[in-house]
Amino acid sequence: MDDDPNSSWGTYIYHQPFPALKPGVGIMVSFASPVQLSTLTIASPSVGSRLEIRSAPTPDAPFAQTIPMGSTTVAGNSTVVSLSGSQPVQNVLVWITKLGGDGDQNVTEISDLRFERVTG
């Protein structure tokens, strides 16, 4: 998000895993104009977190209007998601459907998101 590995964004700590209180939580990323994306690299220490990558027609679009582009489970400090089959997008929602942790300490932290564009 800011290319600084020392900063991060995190969810609240939930005492129950999703979807007990809500179906998920996310981060909306907007580009100045539509871009064709190839991959997203997620830096996160929250092993086991499940993420959906979704396109959105506007930055404040209802979830029902978003379209899945890819999904992954965080497996280590750096997880790569292929977005090669997606259409050009201007707004991307990184939607967390399963938090890391367990018991009453369910939380996901994201240190960085790095989007790569299709080349050529």
N, C-alpha and C positions, 0 to 999 in steps of 0.2 A: 504494500500500500504506500509506504513511504521510503522503501529501500533501506531502512535502518533496522538491522537485526536486533538492536537493543530496545526497540519499542514494540508494543503488541496491543492487540485488541482482544478482549475476552468477554464471554457471556457472564451473566450472573451465575452464582453457584446455586444450582437447583437441588432440592432435597429429594426430588423424584425425577426419574429420567423422562424424556419426551416419549410418548405424547400425553403423559399424565395431566399436565397443566396446559400445554399448547402443542401444536404439531411441529413446531420448529422456530428458529430465529435466524436472521441472516444479515448480510452486509450487501448493500447495493453499490455497484461500481458503475460510473457513467463515463463515457468517452465523449470528446468534443464532436465527433462525427462517427457514423457506422464503420466498424472494423471487422475484417475477417480474421478470426482467431484460430490458432492451431493447437495451442496447449495453455494450460494454467498450472503453474507450480505453486503449491501451497506449503509454506513453512509453518509448521505447528508442532508443539511438543505433546499435543493431546491425542495420543495413539488411541485408535478405536472410534474416534469421531467419524460420523458419516455425513457426507456433504453432497448436495445436488447443486449443479451449476445450471442456471436457468436464464434465458433471455427474457427481457421485459420491454413492452412497447414504450413505457415512460418510466422515469425514476420512482414515481409513486403509484405504479400500477398495482391493482389487487393481485394477490397470489394466483387466483384462478386464471389470470391473463398471462401468466408466465409460461414459458415453454422449456422443457428439459433439454439441455445440451450435453450433459455428461454427469457422472457421479463417481464417487470414490470413498474409500475408507482410509483415514490417515494411518499410515503404516510406520512412520518415522518422522524425522525432522523435516524431510522434503518429500512431498508426494506430487506426482505429475498426473494431470488429467488430460486426456486427448479431447479436443474440441473440433477436430478436423472436419467432421461432418456437419457442422453448424452453418447457418446463414450469417451474413454480416449483421452485427449487433451494435447498438449504442449503449444499452443498459444491461448489465449482467448482475444477477442475484446469486450470491453464494449462500445457500440455504442449508443450515445445520439441522439434520433430522435425528441424529443421535449424538449426545454429548460424550466427551471423554470422561473418565473416572467411573466410580460406581458407588453403591450405597447411597448415602445422602450428600455426596460430594461430586455432583455431575456438573462439569464445566468444560468449555472448549476455549482454547487460546489460539489466536492466529497471529504469527509474527510478521508474515509478509505474503502478499499475493503477487505473482509475476505472470502477466499475460504475454504470450508470444503471438505475433501476427503471422499469417500465412505469407510466405515469400514467393516471389516469382510470378 
